[in-house]
Amino acid sequence: MMHPPQGTLDLLTVLKAAYPVGSIYISVVSTSPATLFGFGTWAAFGAGCCLVGLDSGDADFNTAEETGGEKTHQLTTTEMPAHTHDLNSGENSLVDAGGALEGAGGTSGYWLFDLVPLITATQSRGGDGAHNNLQPYIVVYMWKRTA
């Protein structure tokens, strides 16, 4: 049996070092890493979730494998932006158009009116509160080698 030269590593030793227990392997191929690499026990991970880098300063993202977010979210009244709705009653209202009118007996005044649609604002609704808009996630450690 032939042995590798002293001081060299075989591919299996390198792969085991590159993927210790707890590593994440990402691929677009559905074959299990156990089959591809020939070692280890591997399980599907994070189905339907995205990966988020750990952020120790944010309670939502400060623990590896922490999950959160929701696929859909129904806004509550307090989460909706504050707003009003205009209601057009379909009726007309008289407004002063600023014209002069000669009255009976020689009196005069500014009593000329125009018909305009009557529009009424409804009561303000919504509390302007933020709503949870996170995509489904699962937190993992991601490291960037810089040197």
C-alpha angles and dihedrals in degrees: 000000000000119000126204115257114274112272095029127106128220121233094253092055090050093048092049090051092046093048109036120170107295097033122130118228115198124195143148090228117091095215113117115249087233087066096039097047100026097231144077137029113274131187131193110265136201099001110196093002136104125227121251126192116246114262112187090193095060119067091210092059107026102102128063112246092014111148133205147134127081135247094229131015129198109213116234122217091258091053094054118095113259108260146147133222124223114228118204107202093197089237129111129238130202117242128182109260093188098241127140122250127192109222131202115287094027097292118142137190146144103279105132114130137189127210113241131171113269109239121184125188116226124227116286115266134194132044100237089235121153118249129214106268100165118134114233106283145176119201121232136164113262120187129195118204109220102178 
